[in-house]
């Protein structure tokens, strides 16, 4: 891979230019929605007065005057209201105005337009009218490289369709521009997690859950990390560590990832040795893991120590119970040297492992309590050791499934300490319930059907693929099940998820005990029911909890089948999309006209 390739520009502008809050895909969706709203209102509204370029320039100049302080967002709105050609005029000023201060201010306003939540038609007009002027300026041979740099960055964020080779041909000294960009990154970044996250986010490789980055973006993120590693290994390798994990997660840019591993080895630094060792231990890394492990061993033989330091002190943590899908959250609080607090949040699932991880930097308030209340979850204190136990089990799940850990997790790995987290299954600790003292009798399950009225039982279902297949074939969507069909479901289908149900009950009982609630009546009933089902004191299909859960599950699965969902995963995804759309509708409903 040639690091002087024109493609390097994409990576640098992605890292250096201010970014829109939306990803490119999301931004296009927003602009499409904005255009729809514009079309609806066009017939009813008169177009704004068309200000000249000189008038726009005068308005931009007011932002520079000390006696007339005016923020970029307010000025942008004022200009957009005066002319539908605001983007065209600002792009021209950014490229051609003789006054550098005016040009820089025009650039700032265009960047603001990428982020600023303006009225629909105003933002649409700015973006549409700026595009052709920006492209013409980039191709203009007479325009100085210094002007083109910022313009190309804005154009790439706005459109992102210019080929790297064409971009190179538009500059007189392209390599100098790239060297300057690299130097800026190296000088201004110290490798802190929030900076690494920002750099990867800017490169469009950290997307929302269930989205996949573009291969070109992943490739450029590697180039950025490789080039930075040569000047400042502690920064570059911190960028490469999660990027390699992302490459494994999405199975892309494998050649670039292998070169990144070789670059980490060449740095000869203790931090790189630790990163390589971690990548070599992580589940389902495939060839990348094997290469990383070999390089780590080679560094150890050469006497290079493995070391990672992060100036954060663990203060406390909380863990939630699991919901009906087997998901729970970890919230870990860390104090920074300046006294501020970082909150690391991880979403764990008993069948998928680590589903997501994110961090709130310099956070104020109690994020865990706020989150738990919103989700209807309950909390218990969590030590760092217990969190590592839960993560070790999540690692084991990934290992069993053959699924890589989310690359985003590696940004925050150092928070959890330098010691390895090795895949290991665990058994929930139920000692607080003194189960050995309980009499094994059917009385243990009496009244257990009432548990379904409380969280998390109210969200638990027997909704395996077998459940969907059985009800689809025997009852059919839109039909009422007979008593015999329901009974068969409870006797034959529900037991297929017995182990999963017992595991989730145990996890919640453990969290309740850690919260000091082992003596609560509801938890004692739950513990007794768990014991009876575990030791088959009562046949599984005769447990009141199982019978009521079975009937609820039949209704829920038939409802989903009627709507065309063939399994629970499809139903859950549809519910998630519905929630997102409902949120968008609510936002639009509350937008001022």
N, C-alpha and C positions, 0 to 999 in steps of 0.2 A: 504493500500500500504506500503510495507516494504522498507524503505529508505536505508537499507543496502543491498538491492538486488544487484546482480552482474550487473544488467542493469545500475546502476548509473555510471559505468565506461564510457559508451557511452556518456552520457551527459557531463561528465567532459572533456573527450578528445575533444569532439566537441567544447567546450568552450575554451580550453586551447591551442590546437595545432594550428599553423598557417594553414590557409586554402587556397585551390585553388580558383581562381577567379570564376571558374565554379561550379555550383551545381553538385552533384553526377550524376544526370541524364544528365546534359549538358556535364560533363566531359566524360561520357561513349560515348556520341555522338561524341565529339571531337576525342577520341581515335579511334572510329570506322572509322571516316573520315581519320584520320592519317594512319591507317592500309591500307585503300584503296589506298591512295597515295603511301605508301611504296610498295605495291604489284605492282603498275604500274611502279615504278622506279627500282625495284629489278633487273630486267633482264638487265637494261642498266647501272647500277652502280656497281663498284667493292666494296666488303665489306671493311670496314676500318681495319687497322692492329689491331690484337688482343693483347692488352697490358696485362701483367700479373698483379696479385693482388699486388705484391710488387711495380710494377711501378705505379699503381693507388694510392697506399698508399703514395708513394713518392710525387706524384702530390698533394694529399690532404695536405701533410705536408708543401708544399710550401705556402699554404694559411696562415699558422701560423707563417711564417718567416717574421720578420719586414723588412728585406731588400728586400723581394720579395712580395710586396703587390699585391694580386690578389683577385678580387671579386668572390663570389660564382657562379654567373651566367657565368662569363668567364671561370672559372675553370671547371664547369660542362660541358660546351660545349667542352672544350679541352679534357676532359676525354671521353666524348661520341664519339668524333671523332676518338679517339685512339682504342676504343674497343666496340663491340656490347654488351659486358657483363658488361657495366658500372654499371647498377643497381644492378646486383649480387654482384659485388665487393664492392660497397658502402654499401649495406645492410650487408654484412659480416663484414666490418670494423665497422659499427655502432653497431653491436651486440657483436663482439668477440675481437676486437683489445685491447691489454693490455694498451694502452695509452688512457686515458679518453679524452684528447684533440682531438686526431685523431677521436675517436668515435663520439664526439660531432660535429666535422666538417663534418663527413660523414652524420650524421643526418641532419645537415643544408643543405647539398647538395641535399639530398633526398626531403626535404621540398621544396627547390628551384625548383626541378624537377616538383613538383605538380603545380607550378605557372608559371614556365619559358616557354615562347613561343619559343621553339626550332624548328629546322627543323623537319618535320613530323616523319621521320623514327627514328631520334635520341630519341625523347621523347617516342615513342612507345617501343623502345628497353629497355630504362631505366625502364619503368613501368613493362614490361613483365618479365624482368630478376630479378627484385627486389622482386616480390610477393612471390615466393616459399621460398626464403631465409628468408624473414621477418616472414613468417608463421612458419617455422622450428625453428627460434630463439624464438618466443613467446612460443612455446610448449616445448622448451628445459628446463628441470627441473633444470639444473645446472647453468643457466644464472641468474645473480642477478636481483632482481626486478627493481632496478634503471635503468638498461639497457632496460628492457622490456617495461617500461612505454612509452618512446618516440617511440620505435619500434611499439608498439601496436597502438599508435596514428596514425602513418604514415600508417600502414596496414589498419586501419579502414577507413582512408580517401581515400586510394587507392582502397580498395576492399569492405569494409563494410559488410562482410558476416559472421563474426565469432559470434557464439552464446554467449550471456553473461555468461551463466553457464560454458561453456568451457573456456572462458576468465578468469573467477575467478579461475578455477582449475589450470591455468598456473602460478599463482603467489603464493609465499610463504606467504605473508602478504598483501592480496588484500585490506583489510580495511584501512591499513595505507596509501596505495597509494591514496585511495579515500579521506581520511581525509586531506592529503597533497594537493590534487587538490582543494578541497573545500576551504582550507585555502588560497591558492594562489588567487582564485577568489575573496574571501572576502577582502583580504588585498590590492589587486591591482585595485579594481573597486570602484568608488565613486557614481555610479548611474546616471551619466550624460546621456542624450539621446543618444549620439553617442556611448557610451559604451554599453548601453542596446541594441541598434540596432545591434552592432557588436556581442554581445553574442547570440542574437536570430538568427542572420544570420549564425553564426558559428554552431548553433544547427540545421540548415537546416529547420527552420520553417518559415523563411521569403524568399519566393520564388518569381519568377517573376509573373507578372499579369496573371491570369487565370491558375495558377498551384497550386497544392494541396500538402501540406507537408505529409510525411509519419507519421502514427499514432505513431510509435516508437519514432520518433524524437520529436513529440509533448509531449509525455509522459516524455521523458528525460529532455525537457526544463522545465517542471513542477517540476521535482525532483531538478533540479539545483536551481530554484527560491525558493522552499520550504526550502531546506537545507541552502541556503544563508540567508533567512529571519530570521532563528534562531540566526545567529551570527550578522548580520547587517540588521535590518528591512528596513532601508531606501534604501538599494540596492536590497534586495530580493523582496520586494513588488513592486519596480519599474519594476522588471523583470516579476513578476506574473501578473501585471495589463494588459499589452498587450497580454500576453500568454493566459489568460482567454478569452479575446476578440477573439483571434485567434481560440481557441477551439469552441467558439460559431459560428464564421464565417464558419468553416469547419465541424462543428458538429462531433467532435472527442474528445477523452480523457475526457469525461464528468466526470467520477469519480475522475480523477486526478484534474480536474478543481474545483470540489466541495471541495476537500481537500485543494487546494490552497486558496480558499476563506476562509475556516476555519483557515488556517495558518495566513492569513492577519488579521483576527479578533483577533487572539491570540497575535499578536504583540502589541496591545494596543497603536499603534502610530497614530498620527494625519494624517500622510500621507496615511496610510492604510485605515483610515476612509474615506478620500477623494476619494481614488481609488474605494472602495466598493460603495460609494454613486454614483459615475460616472457610474460604471457598472450597478447599479440598474436602472439608468435613460436611459441608452442607448437603442435604438430601437431593437426589435426582439431578445433580449437576452434569451428569454424563461425561463427555470427553473433556469439557472445560474443567470439571472437578478433578479429573485424573491428572490433567496437565498442571493445575494449580497445586495439587498435593505434591507432585514430583518436584516442582520448582521450590516449594516450601522446604522439602527435605534437603534439596541441594543447598539452599541458603543455610540451613541448620548445620550441614556438614562443613560448610565454609566458616562456621562460627558466627553467623549473623543472628542475633537474638530476636525473639518475637516480642514486640511490645506495642501497646496502644494506650494512650492516655487521653482522657477527656475531663476537663475541669468542671465536673458536675458532681454534686453530692446527693445521694438518694436520701430523701426525707421521709416519705411514706407512700403508700399505695393502696388501691382498693381493687377488688375484683367483684364482678357481678355473678349472679346465678346464670344458668343457661336457659335459653328460651325454647320454644317448641321445636325449633330447627337445630338445636344443639349449639347455638352460638352464645358466646359470652364476651365481655370486654374487660381488659386490664387497663387501669389508669395508674401510671407511676409518676411521682413528683420528684423533681431534681432541682436543687438549688444551684444557681450559677454564682461565679465569683463576685458578681456585682450585687448579689442579693435577690435578683429576679428568679422566677421559677419557670422551668420547662416542664410540660406535662406530656409524657409519652403515652399514647393510646394504641392498643392493639386489639383487633377483633379476631377471636379464636373460634374455631368450629370443630366439633368432635368427629366430623367426617372429612373435612377439607383441610384442617390444620390452621395456619395463619391466613386469614382472608384479607386482612388489610392492616396497615400501620400508619400512623401519622403523629405529628408532634405540634403542640402549641407552644411557641417560644415566648418567653417573658410574659407568661400568662398571669392574669389577675383574676381572683375568684376561685370558686370550687368547681372545676370543670366536671369532675366525676359525678358529683351530686346533681349538677344540672343535667348531665347526660342521662343519668339513671332515672331521674324523675320523668324526663321526656319520653324515655323508652319503656317506662313502667317496670324497671328492674329493681332488684334489691342488692345491697352492697355489703361487703365485709372487708376488714383490713387485710392488706396483702403485703408481705415482706418481699424484699428483692429475691431472697432464696426461693420463696414459694412461686414467685413469678417465673423464675428460671425453671422450676419444676414443670410448670404448666407449658412453658415454651419447649422444654425437652420432649414433652408428650406431643406437642404440635409438630415438632421435627419428626418424631416417629411416625406420625400420621402421613406426613409428606413422603417419608421413605417408603411406607407401605403402599401408598397410592402411586408412587413414581412421579410425583408432581413437585416441581421446584418451589422453593420459598419465594414469595413476592420480593422482587429486587428492591422495592422501596424500603423494606425492613432493614436492609444493610446500611442505609443512611444512619439508622439509630442504634445499630448493633452495639456500639461502644458504650452506650448508656448502661448496658446490662453487665458490664465488667469484662475483663480480659480473659477470664477462665472460659474454656470451651463449653458450649452447650451441646451435649451429646444426646442423640435421639434415645428416648427411654419412655416406655409406657409406665403409668402409675396407677395405683388403686386409691380411690377416695378414702380419706380418713374419717371413719364414723365412730371413733372411740367414745366421743362425747355422749352418744346415745345409749351406751351400756347395753348393747344388743344381747350380750351373753346372759343377761339377767331376765330377759323376757321369756314368758311361757309360750312355747310353740303351740298355738291353737288357732282355730278359725276366727277367734275374737280379734286377732291382730288386724283383720281386714274389714271389720264391721264399720260401716259409715265411710269407707274409703271413696265411695262414689261422690261424696261431697267435695273431695279435693279438686274435681273438675271445675268447680266454681271459682277457684283461686289460681293466681299465677304461680308457676308456669304451666300447670296442668291444663289450664283453659286454652293453651296454644299448642298442646301436644296432640298429634294425630297418628293413627296407623295409616300412613299414606305412602307405602312402598309402591314400587312398580307393580308388584304382585297384586296389591290392593286395587290399583287402577285397572289392571287386566281382568281381574275377577269380576268387578262390578260392571265393567264395560261389556263383558261377554255374557254375564248371567242376568243382569238387570237392564242395562242399557241406559243411555242418557235420556233424561226426561221422564223416566218411569219410576214408580214407587216400588221399593224392595219389599218382598214378602218377609214374614217373620222367619221363615226357614232360611232365606238367603242372608238375613242379618245374623242369624244364629251360626250359620256356616262361616260367615266372615269372622265372627268373634272366636270360633273354635279353631279355624284353620289358617286364616290370614293374619289375624292379630299376633299370634305367637311367633310369627316370623320376625317380629321386631321386639321380642321380649328382652333380649340382651341390651338393645339400644335404650329401651325404656328404663331398665334397671340402672344402667350406667348414668343416664341423665338425672334420675331421681337421686342417686348417690352423690353426684356432683353438686346438686342443689342443697342436699342435706349437709354436705361438708361446708359449703359457703355459709349456710344458716348457723352452723356450729361456730364457725370463725367469727360470726357476728354476735355470738353470745345468745342465740335463740334456740338452742337445742331443747330447752324445756318447754317451748311453746307448744300448745295443744296440737296445732296443725302439723308441726314438724314431728311430734311424737307419733301422730297417726301415720304420717308419711313414712317414718322410719319403720314402724311396725309392719306396714303394708309391703315395704321393700323387703324386709326380712322374710315375710311369709311367701312372697313370690320367688325370692332367691332360693329358699330351701324347700319350695314346693309343698308348703304346709297346706295350702289349698290349691287345687288345680287352677292354672293360670286363667282359663276362660270363665271360671266361677268367681273370680275376684270382682267385687262391685266396681272398683275403679276401672278395671279392664272392660267390663260389660258396658259401662256408660261411655267410656272413651271409644269403644267399638261402634256404638250407635251414632255418636257424634261424627266419627270418621266416615261412616257410610254416607251420611247426609252431605258432608263436605266434599268427599270425592265425587259423588254423583253430581253435585252442583258444578264442580269444575269440569267434569266430563260433558255436561250439557253445554258449557261454553266452549267446548272444543279442545280443552287441554288434556293431553295424553298422559301426563305425569305431574308430580308435585313441583318439579323444577320449572316446567312451563307455567304452571299456575302462579308460582312465586314470582317469576320474572314478569308476568303480566301485571301482577299486583304492584310490583315495584315501578313499572312504567306508568301505571295508572296514577300512582302517588305522585310521580314526577310531573305528569301532565296536569294533575289537579293543582299542584303547587304553582305551575306556570299560569294556569287559568286564574288562580287566586291573585297572583302578582299582577296580571293584566287588569283584573277587575278593580284592583286598588290603585292602579296608575292614574295620576291626575290627567285630565284631558287638557 
